[in-house]
Amino acid sequence: MSLVPADLGDSPDLGRIVLAHANRGVRLQLVLRGGLVVFLAGTLAWVPPNSPIAPACWAILGCYAAWTVALIVVARSVGPATVDRMWLTLFVDLAVVAALVLLTGLAAQQSWTADTLGYALFVIPVLACTQLRPLVCFGVVAPTVVVFLLSAWATDDANAQPWSSIAMSTLAMALLSAGAVRLSAIQRSRVRTIGRLARDRSALLLELIGLEQRERRSLSEQLHDGALQYVLAARHDLAELHHGPDPELLARVEHALAETSTLLRTTVSELHPAVLERLGLARALRDLARATEARGGFPTEARIAAWPDALHTDVDDLLFAAARELLTNVVKHAGASSARVTLERDGDDAVLTVADDGRGIAAEAREKSLAGGHIGLASTELRVVAAGGTFRAGPGPRGGTVVWIGVPLTVRPVAVGAR
């Protein structure tokens, strides 16, 4: 039974996280186990059992104490394999305490030894919940509850404990045991979440290493195959004009320069749209919606009425980049027949929503896309979270996908003369 959740695969980062968590659990177990030895020894010394069984009880406790010391020695040089099998020690703890409780309880005439030793059983669920294995925890605490009930029944004649008290004590043990199993599951879920974040972080870092180089190459190819070709053609036509005026050459030069201007303006706009700085986020999103409609061939609605046109904030760039990435994904992957981008202000937060009626995207598909090197959506989520915002993606009420982004905003003044 592996420590690593099976749905996270083989990840070095996850392995280190799980091992560190498991080592902390092992150290806590050893501390509690040492305290348990002290408690058992104190009980046998101060609330001694009947003389015939006392040597057997001390012999069991002596073996248990020696075994605990051996575990402490091993834990100093513990390795992944040892940690992975440490859960087996929980059954030894249960067996030792159960043996002492039942041995003193069944042999008791007028003795409180078994009753006092029974309190040691409450430590067992705490030991078990340090594991990342809810099933193992349940496998330990379930017999613990049974042993607790049997020990109370075995000492009932000697201690005259009413059944109502036995029932309520057993219920308390059952509740503690249920809480231990749940806590173990919560710990496993927490490690699973941390593992996913670590794996995504590693994938993003590896991808971002080459991102700048790819962007430069893409920009270089875009300029070389577009604007530069028109400039070279215009230069060639201008050279021909030295031999005399030619209306056709002049028309070609004018066309080449016009196309060059358009291509350069488009490239610069993609890098940082001037309209975003001059006229604000609302206008930039309306232009983005029109561009998406033209490129995707489907109606794209921009609901920006709740956002003042003149409002400028420190998260304008973040929200625009997020909207552009999300609408690009809609065009490329969603197979949608319509899309909608909504921007509004909710108190001190900016809320951006991008929705489509396409095929949707499941969480598994997002994981597969990220593993394939498509980091756009994941990097958008990370930037939003890094800005103190919230990112949620899920199915829409009528199909498709809805992405909701909420970011705390800071309004910044517009420079005098800005238009």
C-alpha positions in Angstrom: 0.0 0.0 0.0 1.8 3.1 -1.3 2.0 6.4 0.5 1.6 8.3 -2.8 -2.0 8.8 -4.0 -2.3 6.7 -7.2 -4.1 9.5 -9.1 -1.0 11.7 -8.9 1.4 9.5 -10.7 5.2 9.4 -10.2 6.4 12.9 -9.3 9.7 13.7 -7.5 8.2 16.8 -5.9 5.2 14.9 -4.7 7.4 12.1 -3.4 9.4 14.6 -1.3 6.2 16.2 0.0 4.7 12.8 1.0 7.9 11.6 2.6 8.2 14.8 4.6 4.6 14.5 5.8 5.1 10.8 6.6 8.2 11.5 8.6 6.4 14.0 10.7 3.7 11.4 11.3 6.3 8.8 12.3 7.9 11.2 14.8 4.5 12.0 16.3 3.8 8.3 16.6 7.1 7.7 18.4 6.4 10.5 20.9 2.9 9.2 21.6 4.1 5.6 21.8 6.8 6.6 24.3 4.1 8.4 26.4 1.9 5.2 26.1 4.7 3.1 27.5 5.0 5.5 30.5 1.3 5.4 31.1 1.1 1.6 31.0 4.1 1.3 33.3 2.6 3.8 35.7 -0.7 2.0 35.8 0.9 -1.4 36.5 3.0 0.1 39.2 0.3 2.3 41.0 -2.8 0.3 40.2 -1.3 -3.2 40.2 -3.2 -6.2 38.8 -3.7 -9.5 40.7 -0.4 -11.1 41.7 -0.7 -14.2 39.5 -0.8 -12.2 36.2 1.5 -9.3 37.2 4.7 -11.0 35.9 3.0 -11.6 32.5 1.8 -8.0 32.3 5.3 -6.7 33.1 6.8 -9.1 30.6 4.5 -7.9 27.8 5.2 -4.2 28.8 9.0 -4.9 28.8 8.9 -6.4 25.3 6.8 -3.4 24.1 9.2 -0.9 25.6 12.2 -2.6 24.0 10.4 -2.7 20.7 9.5 1.0 21.0 13.2 1.9 21.7 14.2 -0.2 18.6 11.7 1.8 16.5 13.2 5.1 17.7 16.7 3.9 16.7 15.5 2.8 13.3 13.6 6.1 12.8 16.9 8.1 13.1 17.9 6.7 9.7 14.5 6.0 8.3 14.1 5.6 4.6 11.1 5.7 2.2 10.6 2.0 2.4 10.6 2.0 6.2 8.2 4.9 6.4 6.0 3.1 3.8 5.6 0.1 6.2 5.4 2.0 9.5 1.6 1.6 9.5 2.1 -2.0 10.5 3.3 -0.9 13.9 -0.2 0.4 14.7 -1.5 -3.2 15.0 1.3 -4.0 17.4 0.2 -1.0 19.6 -3.4 -2.2 19.5 -2.4 -5.8 20.2 -0.2 -4.9 23.3 -2.8 -2.6 24.9 -5.7 -5.0 24.1 -3.7 -7.9 25.6 -3.0 -6.0 28.9 -6.6 -4.7 29.2 -8.2 -8.1 28.6 -5.6 -10.0 30.7 -6.1 -7.8 33.7 -9.9 -7.5 33.1 -10.6 -11.2 32.9 -8.4 -12.0 35.9 -9.8 -9.2 38.1 -11.8 -9.7 41.2 -11.7 -6.3 42.8 -9.2 -4.3 40.7 -9.3 -1.1 38.8 -6.2 -2.0 36.6 -8.2 -3.0 33.5 -10.4 0.1 33.8 -7.4 2.4 34.0 -5.5 0.6 31.2 -8.7 1.0 29.1 -7.9 4.7 28.9 -4.8 3.8 26.9 -7.1 2.7 24.1 -8.0 6.3 23.5 -4.4 6.9 22.3 -4.7 4.3 19.5 -7.0 6.3 17.2 -4.7 9.3 17.6 -1.7 7.1 16.6 -3.7 5.8 13.6 -4.9 9.2 12.3 -1.2 10.3 11.6 -1.3 8.0 8.6 -2.2 9.0 5.0 -4.3 5.8 4.7 -7.9 6.1 5.9 -8.5 2.4 5.3 -5.6 1.5 7.5 -6.8 3.9 10.1 -10.3 2.3 10.0 -8.7 -1.1 10.2 -7.0 -0.1 13.5 -9.8 1.9 15.2 -12.6 -0.6 14.4 -11.1 -3.4 16.6 -10.1 -0.7 19.1 -13.7 0.1 19.7 -14.5 -3.7 20.0 -11.7 -4.2 22.5 -12.8 -1.2 24.5 -16.4 -2.6 24.7 -15.1 -6.1 25.6 -12.8 -4.8 28.3 -15.6 -2.8 29.9 -17.8 -5.9 29.8 -15.1 -8.1 31.3 -14.6 -5.9 34.2 -18.3 -5.2 34.8 -18.7 -7.6 37.7 -15.6 -6.4 39.5 -16.2 -2.7 39.1 -20.0 -2.7 39.1 -20.0 -0.3 36.1 -23.6 0.2 34.8 -24.3 -0.6 31.2 -25.4 2.9 30.5 -21.9 4.1 31.5 -20.3 1.4 29.3 -22.5 2.4 26.3 -21.7 6.1 26.6 -18.0 5.4 27.0 -18.0 3.1 24.0 -19.9 5.8 22.0 -17.2 8.3 23.0 -14.5 5.9 21.7 -16.5 5.3 18.5 -16.8 9.1 17.9 -13.1 9.6 18.5 -12.4 6.7 16.1 -14.6 8.1 13.4 -12.9 11.5 13.8 -9.5 9.8 13.4 -10.6 8.2 10.1 -11.9 11.5 8.8 -8.8 13.3 9.8 -6.7 10.8 8.1 -8.7 11.3 4.9 -8.4 15.1 5.2 -4.6 14.7 5.5 -4.5 12.5 2.4 -6.7 15.0 0.5 -4.4 17.8 1.6 -1.3 16.0 0.4 -3.1 15.2 -2.9 -3.8 18.9 -3.4 -0.3 20.0 -2.5 1.0 17.3 -4.9 -1.1 18.6 -7.8 0.1 22.1 -7.1 3.7 20.9 -7.0 3.3 18.9 -10.2 1.6 21.8 -12.0 4.3 24.2 -10.7 7.1 21.9 -12.1 5.3 21.6 -15.4 4.8 25.4 -15.6 8.4 26.1 -14.7 9.7 23.7 -17.4 7.4 25.3 -19.9 8.2 28.8 -19.0 11.9 28.3 -19.4 11.4 28.1 -23.2 8.4 30.4 -23.4 10.4 33.7 -23.9 12.4 32.1 -26.7 9.3 30.7 -28.4 7.6 34.1 -28.2 10.6 35.8 -29.7 10.8 33.3 -32.5 7.1 33.7 -33.1 7.4 37.4 -33.2 10.4 37.2 -35.5 8.5 34.9 -37.9 5.4 37.1 -37.8 7.5 40.2 -38.7 9.6 38.4 -41.3 6.7 36.7 -43.1 4.5 39.8 -42.9 5.6 43.3 -42.5 9.2 42.7 -43.7 8.1 41.2 -46.9 5.9 44.2 -47.7 8.8 46.6 -46.8 11.1 44.7 -49.1 8.6 44.7 -51.9 8.0 48.5 -51.4 11.8 49.1 -51.4 12.1 47.2 -54.7 9.3 49.1 -56.3 10.8 52.4 -55.1 14.1 51.5 -56.8 12.2 50.9 -60.0 10.6 54.4 -59.7 14.1 56.0 -60.2 13.7 55.2 -63.9 10.6 57.3 -64.0 7.1 57.6 -62.5 4.8 54.6 -62.9 1.3 54.7 -61.5 1.2 51.0 -61.1 4.4 50.9 -59.1 3.2 53.8 -56.9 -0.1 51.9 -56.2 1.9 48.8 -55.2 4.2 50.8 -52.9 1.1 52.4 -51.3 -0.5 49.0 -50.8 2.6 47.5 -49.4 3.0 50.4 -46.9 -0.6 50.2 -45.9 -0.4 46.5 -45.3 2.9 47.0 -43.3 1.2 49.6 -41.2 -1.8 47.2 -40.5 0.4 44.3 -39.6 2.7 46.3 -37.3 -0.3 47.8 -35.6 -1.8 44.4 -35.1 1.4 43.0 -33.7 1.9 45.9 -31.3 -1.8 45.7 -30.2 -1.3 42.0 -29.4 1.7 42.8 -27.3 0.0 45.6 -25.4 -3.2 47.2 -26.9 -2.9 50.9 -26.9 -6.7 51.2 -26.4 -6.3 49.6 -23.0 -4.0 52.4 -21.8 -5.8 55.2 -23.5 -9.5 54.4 -23.2 -9.6 51.7 -20.5 -10.4 48.1 -20.0 -14.1 48.3 -21.1 -13.3 49.6 -24.5 -10.4 47.1 -24.9 -12.7 44.2 -24.1 -15.3 45.4 -26.6 -12.7 45.5 -29.3 -11.5 42.0 -28.2 -15.0 40.7 -28.5 -15.4 42.1 -32.0 -12.0 40.6 -33.0 -13.0 37.2 -31.5 -16.3 37.4 -33.4 -14.5 38.0 -36.7 -11.9 35.3 -36.1 -14.2 32.7 -34.7 -17.2 33.3 -37.0 -19.7 33.3 -34.1 -21.4 36.1 -32.2 -19.5 37.3 -29.2 -21.3 39.5 -26.7 -19.6 42.0 -24.5 -21.5 42.9 -21.4 -19.5 45.8 -20.0 -22.2 48.3 -19.2 -21.6 47.9 -15.4 -18.0 49.0 -15.9 -17.3 52.7 -16.4 -15.4 53.5 -19.6 -13.1 55.9 -17.8 -12.2 53.5 -15.0 -8.5 52.5 -14.9 -7.2 50.0 -12.4 -4.0 48.2 -11.6 -5.5 44.9 -12.8 -6.5 46.0 -16.2 -3.6 44.2 -17.9 -4.3 41.0 -15.9 -8.0 40.9 -16.8 -7.4 41.8 -20.4 -4.7 39.1 -20.8 -7.1 36.6 -19.1 -10.0 37.5 -21.4 -7.8 37.2 -24.4 -6.4 33.8 -23.4 -9.9 32.5 -22.6 -11.5 33.8 -25.8 -8.6 32.4 -27.8 -9.3 29.0 -26.3 -13.0 29.3 -27.2 -12.1 29.9 -30.8 -9.5 27.1 -31.0 -11.0 24.4 -28.9 -14.6 24.9 -27.8 -16.5 24.4 -31.0 -18.8 27.1 -29.8 -21.6 28.9 -31.7 -21.6 31.9 -29.3 -19.5 33.4 -26.5 -20.0 36.0 -23.9 -17.6 38.2 -21.9 -18.9 40.0 -18.9 -17.0 42.6 -16.7 -18.5 44.2 -13.6 -17.4 45.7 -10.3 -18.5 44.0 -7.1 -17.5 46.2 -4.3 -13.7 46.3 -4.2 -13.4 43.4 -6.6 -13.4 43.2 -10.4 -15.3 40.3 -11.8 -14.6 38.9 -15.2 -16.7 36.1 -16.7 -16.1 34.3 -20.0 -18.8 31.8 -21.1 -19.4 29.8 -24.3 -21.8 27.1 -25.4 -19.2 24.7 -26.8 -18.3 21.2 -25.9 -16.9 22.1 -22.4 -13.8 20.9 -20.7 -13.6 18.4 -17.9 -11.0 18.5 -15.1 -9.3 15.4 -16.6 -9.0 17.2 -20.0 -7.4 20.2 -18.3 -4.9 17.9 -16.6 -4.1 16.2 -20.0 -3.8 19.5 -21.7 -1.3 20.8 -19.1 0.7 17.5 -19.3 0.8 18.1 -23.1 2.5 21.5 -22.6 -0.6 23.7 -23.1 -0.1 26.0 -20.1 -2.3 29.0 -21.2 -5.2 28.3 -18.9 -3.1 27.1 -16.0 -0.8 30.2 -16.2 -3.8 32.4 -16.3 -5.1 30.8 -13.1 -1.7 31.1 -11.4 -1.5 34.8 -12.3 -5.0 35.5 -10.9 -4.2 33.6 -7.7 -0.9 35.4 -7.4 -2.8 38.7 -7.6 -4.9 37.6 -4.6 -7.9 36.7 -6.8 -10.1 33.7 -7.4 -10.3 31.5 -10.5 -13.1 29.0 -11.1 -13.9 27.0 -14.3 -16.8 24.7 -14.8 -19.7 23.7 -17.0 -22.3 26.3 -17.8 -26.0 26.0 -17.0 -26.8 25.2 -20.7 -23.5 23.4 -21.5 -20.2 24.8 -22.6 -17.8 26.3 -20.1 -17.9 29.2 -17.8 -14.8 30.8 -16.3 -15.2 33.2 -13.4 -12.4 35.4 -12.2 -12.6 37.7 -9.3 -9.6 40.1 -8.5 -9.3 42.8 -5.8 -8.7 46.0 -7.7 -7.0 49.3 -6.9 -8.2 52.3 -8.9 -5.4 54.4 -10.3 -5.8 58.0 -11.4 -5.7 58.7 -15.1 -2.9 61.0 -16.1 -3.9 64.5 -17.0 -4.3 64.8 -20.8 -4.9 61.0 -21.3 -7.6 60.3 -23.7 
